Amino acid sequence: MPFLDTTLPILDRLIAFPTVSADGNRACTEWLAEQLTEAGARIEILPDATGEKANLFATMGPEGDGGLVLSGHTDVVPVAGQDWSSDPFAMTEKDGVIYGRGSCDMKGFVAACTALAHRVDATRLTRPLHFAFTYDEEIGCFGGQALTEWLAERGLSPALTLVGEPTTLSVIEGHKGCYEYTTRIRGRAGHGSDPRAGVNAAETAAAYVQTLIGCRAELDARAPEGSPFAPPGTTINVGSISAGFAHNVIAAEAVIEWEMRPVQPGDAALVHERLATFVDETLPGMQATAPEAAIETETIGEVDGLEPRRDNGMRDLIFALTGQNQAGVVAFGTEAGLFQQAGMDVAICGPGSIAQAHQADEFVTRAQLEDCCDLLDRLVQRLY
């Protein structure tokens, strides 16, 4: 049966699992495990602490180091507030376009990988073929971090990783890191008629944000010469600020959600140093009035970027298979940097466009999926 014809029923089933990050992916993961077990793969289901989410790591062919990892995440972003033309959790095809939440980001690739497993002759594989399907990529790459830690604990060292994020099957060799934080400021409430009677968390939050903004010029000046990224240097974004509840009440609490996207080692340390100085200079004055005052930052996730490297076996293998001869960089983050930090050569190449990801009526075209299937078929031939 044609590769695409076996992929589409799997994609249909995957889209039907509402694997929004907040709700978990365990049922989807167990179904994929069943599919890969039927194909002859050796399965590891790796749950998180709640048991509601899990990574899946499956292997075909010989044991040991080397080989290839095909990587994708199974969680998706919410559909709440989006105006869909059809049920987002039911695959719909019209005029060669396949709609559904996750169709391009990135269940299309996961479906093709799962269908591939049924086509592989494991007895002919000379190197391991691994499938890595993770949870919580969309909210901090927590599953990818847990998986690479597990690989390190097992002493398992694959050589190559292909991350099938939607790139319209163009080869991507780099992206910035993504570090996300929530800073909580606690002051003391009081009547607005006497601002000195309390400690205004909203005002402290404003000064904290100004410190973040002040780091931008330093980061711009540190941008690497010849950086392939746009903007070329590390960026900072303040996503939300919330504080107080009335005009005439001193704000006792404030929350700042912010991120930075590092392009090189040392940039994140610079920002943290500037913020530590701010806290050291500001907090004693707050606590002189309100001993309970605090400025605390929670790390939501720190995911390293994918560094473009001169030597990259995964990139060069995709070049050889597709005829492409130039790799690009992207603005969005992926799990690719985690695999690179674990010692693998990594490239990103998958069906669909990132422009469709996270949108209402998300889609991937039949043609893109078919081309992806063809690429995976040819990729496996290199493992025989």
C-alpha positions in Angstrom: 0.0 0.0 0.0 1.4 3.5 -0.8 3.1 5.1 2.2 0.7 8.1 2.3 -2.3 5.8 2.3 -1.0 4.2 5.5 -0.1 7.6 7.0 -3.4 9.3 6.7 -5.5 6.9 8.9 -2.8 7.3 11.6 -3.0 11.1 11.3 -6.8 10.9 11.5 -6.5 9.0 14.8 -3.8 11.3 16.2 -5.8 14.5 15.5 -8.7 12.9 17.4 -6.7 12.8 20.6 -7.2 16.3 22.2 -3.6 16.5 23.4 -3.6 20.1 24.5 -0.6 20.5 26.8 -2.7 21.3 29.9 -4.8 18.1 29.5 -2.1 15.5 28.9 -1.1 13.1 26.1 -1.0 9.7 27.9 -3.8 8.1 25.8 -2.2 9.2 22.6 1.2 8.0 23.7 -0.1 4.5 24.6 -1.9 4.3 21.3 1.3 5.1 19.5 3.2 2.6 21.6 0.7 -0.1 20.4 1.3 0.9 16.8 5.0 0.8 17.1 4.9 -2.5 19.1 2.9 -4.1 16.2 5.6 -2.8 13.8 8.3 -4.7 15.9 9.8 -1.8 17.8 11.1 -2.1 21.4 9.1 0.4 23.5 9.8 2.6 26.5 6.9 4.7 27.9 8.3 7.4 30.2 5.6 9.1 32.3 6.0 12.4 34.0 5.4 12.8 37.8 1.6 13.1 37.3 1.2 10.1 35.1 -1.0 12.0 32.8 1.8 12.8 30.3 4.4 10.6 28.9 7.3 10.4 26.4 7.6 7.5 24.1 11.0 6.2 23.0 11.0 3.2 20.6 13.8 1.4 18.8 14.1 -0.8 15.8 17.3 -2.6 14.7 20.4 -3.3 16.7 21.1 -2.1 20.2 23.9 0.4 21.0 25.1 3.8 20.1 24.8 5.6 16.8 21.9 5.5 14.5 19.0 7.9 13.9 16.3 9.5 16.0 13.1 10.7 14.4 11.7 13.2 16.9 8.3 14.9 17.3 6.0 16.2 20.0 2.5 15.0 20.5 1.1 17.9 22.5 -0.8 20.7 20.8 -1.9 24.3 21.6 -5.4 25.1 22.7 -8.3 25.9 20.3 -10.2 28.0 22.7 -11.3 31.4 21.2 -10.4 30.3 17.7 -12.9 30.4 14.9 -12.6 27.0 13.2 -14.5 26.0 10.1 -14.7 22.4 11.2 -14.1 20.3 14.4 -10.4 20.9 15.2 -10.1 17.4 16.7 -11.5 15.6 13.6 -9.3 15.4 10.5 -11.0 17.0 7.5 -9.6 16.9 3.9 -10.7 19.2 1.2 -9.0 19.8 -2.2 -5.7 18.2 -1.1 -5.6 20.1 2.2 -5.8 18.3 5.5 -7.2 20.3 8.4 -7.1 19.6 12.2 -5.3 20.7 15.3 -1.8 19.4 15.1 -2.0 18.5 11.5 1.2 20.4 10.7 2.5 21.0 14.3 3.4 18.2 14.4 1.2 15.1 14.2 1.6 14.9 10.4 5.3 14.1 10.9 4.6 11.8 13.8 2.0 9.9 11.7 4.4 9.5 8.9 7.1 8.2 11.3 4.6 5.7 12.8 3.6 4.5 9.3 7.3 4.2 8.4 7.9 1.8 11.3 5.5 -0.7 9.6 7.6 -0.4 6.4 11.0 -1.0 8.0 12.7 -4.4 7.7 14.3 -4.3 11.1 16.5 -7.3 10.3 18.3 -5.3 7.7 19.0 -2.3 9.8 22.8 -1.9 10.5 22.2 0.9 12.9 19.5 1.7 15.4 16.4 3.6 14.3 14.7 5.4 17.2 11.4 7.2 17.5 11.1 9.9 20.1 7.6 11.3 20.7 7.4 13.8 23.6 5.0 15.8 25.8 4.8 19.5 26.7 7.0 20.9 23.9 4.5 23.7 23.5 4.9 25.0 27.0 8.6 24.6 27.7 10.0 21.5 26.1 9.6 19.7 29.4 9.2 16.3 27.8 12.3 16.8 25.6 14.3 17.8 28.6 13.2 14.7 30.5 13.9 12.5 27.5 17.5 13.7 26.9 18.2 13.3 30.6 16.9 9.7 30.4 19.1 9.0 27.4 22.1 10.3 29.4 21.2 8.1 32.4 20.9 5.1 30.1 24.3 5.9 28.5 22.6 5.9 25.1 24.2 8.1 22.4 22.4 8.3 19.0 24.4 10.0 16.3 21.8 11.9 14.3 18.4 13.5 15.1 15.8 14.7 12.7 13.2 17.0 14.3 10.1 17.1 12.0 8.8 20.6 12.9 7.0 22.3 10.0 9.5 23.8 7.7 7.8 23.1 4.4 10.6 20.4 4.2 13.3 23.0 4.0 16.4 22.2 6.0 16.9 24.2 9.2 20.1 24.2 11.1 19.6 26.9 13.8 17.3 28.8 16.1 17.6 30.8 19.2 17.1 29.5 22.7 13.9 30.2 24.6 14.1 31.1 28.3 10.8 31.9 30.0 10.3 33.3 33.5 7.6 34.5 35.9 8.7 37.1 38.4 6.4 37.6 41.5 6.7 40.7 43.6 5.2 40.9 47.1 4.8 44.3 48.9 2.2 45.5 51.4 -1.2 46.9 50.8 -2.4 50.2 52.2 -4.6 53.2 51.4 -3.6 55.1 48.3 -3.7 58.4 50.1 -0.5 57.6 51.9 1.9 55.7 49.5 4.6 55.5 52.2 2.4 53.4 54.4 2.7 50.4 52.3 5.1 48.9 49.7 3.8 49.2 46.1 4.5 46.0 44.2 3.2 47.7 41.0 5.9 50.4 41.2 8.6 47.8 41.9 7.4 45.8 38.9 7.6 48.9 36.7 11.2 49.4 37.8 12.0 45.7 37.3 10.7 45.9 33.7 12.8 49.0 33.1 15.8 47.0 34.2 14.9 44.4 31.6 14.5 47.0 28.9 17.8 48.5 29.9 19.5 45.2 29.1 18.5 45.4 25.5 21.2 47.9 24.5 23.9 45.7 26.0 22.6 42.6 24.3 22.4 44.4 21.0 26.0 45.5 21.4 27.0 41.9 22.1 25.3 40.5 19.0 27.7 38.1 17.2 29.2 39.5 14.0 27.7 37.7 11.1 24.8 36.4 13.1 22.3 34.6 10.8 19.4 35.5 13.0 17.0 38.4 12.7 17.3 40.3 15.1 20.9 39.2 15.3 21.3 39.3 19.0 19.6 38.0 22.1 16.1 39.5 22.6 14.0 40.2 25.7 10.2 40.4 25.7 7.8 41.3 28.5 4.7 39.3 27.8 2.4 40.4 30.6 2.3 42.5 33.8 -0.5 42.3 36.4 -0.7 44.2 39.7 -3.2 45.7 42.1 -7.0 45.9 41.9 -8.2 49.4 42.6 -7.2 53.0 42.0 -6.9 53.9 45.7 -5.2 50.8 47.1 -1.4 50.3 47.2 -0.7 47.2 45.1 0.5 44.3 47.4 1.2 41.8 44.6 2.6 42.0 41.0 3.4 39.4 38.4 5.6 39.8 35.4 5.8 37.1 32.6 8.8 37.6 30.4 11.2 35.8 28.2 14.6 36.1 26.5 16.0 34.3 23.4 19.7 33.8 23.7 22.0 33.4 20.7 25.2 32.7 22.6 26.6 31.7 26.0 26.9 34.5 28.5 24.0 36.6 27.4 21.6 35.0 29.8 24.1 35.3 32.6 24.4 39.1 31.9 20.7 39.6 32.2 20.5 37.6 35.4 23.4 39.6 36.9 21.6 42.9 36.1 18.4 41.6 37.7 20.3 40.3 40.8 21.8 43.7 41.3 18.3 45.3 41.0 17.0 42.9 43.7 20.0 43.5 46.0 19.5 47.3 45.7 15.7 47.3 45.9 14.6 44.6 48.3 16.2 46.0 51.5 14.2 49.3 51.1 11.0 47.3 50.6 11.7 45.1 53.6 12.4 48.1 55.8 8.7 48.9 55.7 7.4 45.4 55.0 9.7 42.5 56.2 7.5 40.1 54.2 8.3 41.8 50.9 9.9 39.7 48.3 11.0 39.6 44.6 11.1 36.0 43.4 11.6 34.6 39.8 10.4 31.2 38.7 12.1 29.6 35.8 9.3 28.2 33.5 11.8 26.7 31.1 15.3 27.3 29.8 15.7 25.6 26.4 18.9 26.1 24.6 18.9 27.0 20.9 20.1 25.0 18.0 23.5 26.2 17.1 24.5 26.2 13.4 27.7 24.2 13.1 30.2 23.6 10.3 30.0 19.9 10.8 26.5 18.5 10.9 25.9 15.0 9.7 22.1 15.2 9.9 22.0 18.3 7.8 24.3 16.9 5.2 22.4 13.7 5.0 19.2 15.5 4.2 21.1 17.6 1.6 22.2 14.4 0.0 18.7 13.0 -0.1 16.8 16.1 -1.3 19.3 18.0 -3.4 19.1 21.0 -1.1 22.5 22.7 -0.5 21.6 25.5 1.9 20.2 25.4 5.4 18.4 28.2 7.1 17.5 29.4 10.6 14.1 30.1 12.1 12.7 32.3 14.8 10.6 29.7 16.6 12.0 27.3 19.2 12.1 23.5 19.1 13.5 20.6 21.1 16.4 20.4 18.6 18.9 22.2 20.8 18.3 19.6 23.6 19.4 16.8 21.3 22.4 18.8 20.1 23.4 19.5 23.7 23.2 15.7 24.2 25.9 15.2 21.6 23.9 14.5 18.4 24.0 16.1 15.0 20.6 17.7 14.5 18.5 19.2 11.7 14.9 20.4 11.5 12.9 19.4 8.5 9.2 18.5 8.4 6.0 18.9 6.5 3.7 21.9 6.7 4.3 25.6 7.3 4.9 27.2 10.7 2.6 30.0 9.4 -0.3 27.5 9.9 0.7 26.3 13.3 -1.3 27.5 16.3 -3.9 29.0 13.9 -7.6 28.2 13.4 -8.0 25.8 10.5 -4.5 24.6 10.9 -3.5 22.4 8.0 -0.9 20.4 6.1 -1.2 19.6 2.4 -1.4 16.1 1.0 1.6 17.0 -1.2 3.8 18.0 1.7 2.9 14.8 3.6 3.7 12.7 0.5 7.0 14.4 0.1 7.8 13.8 3.8 6.9 10.1 3.4 9.3 9.9 0.4 12.1 11.5 2.4 11.7 9.1 5.3 11.7 6.1 3.0 15.0 7.3 1.5 16.4 8.1 4.9 15.8 4.6 6.2 17.6 3.1 3.1 20.8 4.7 4.5 20.4 2.6 7.6 20.4 -0.7 5.8 
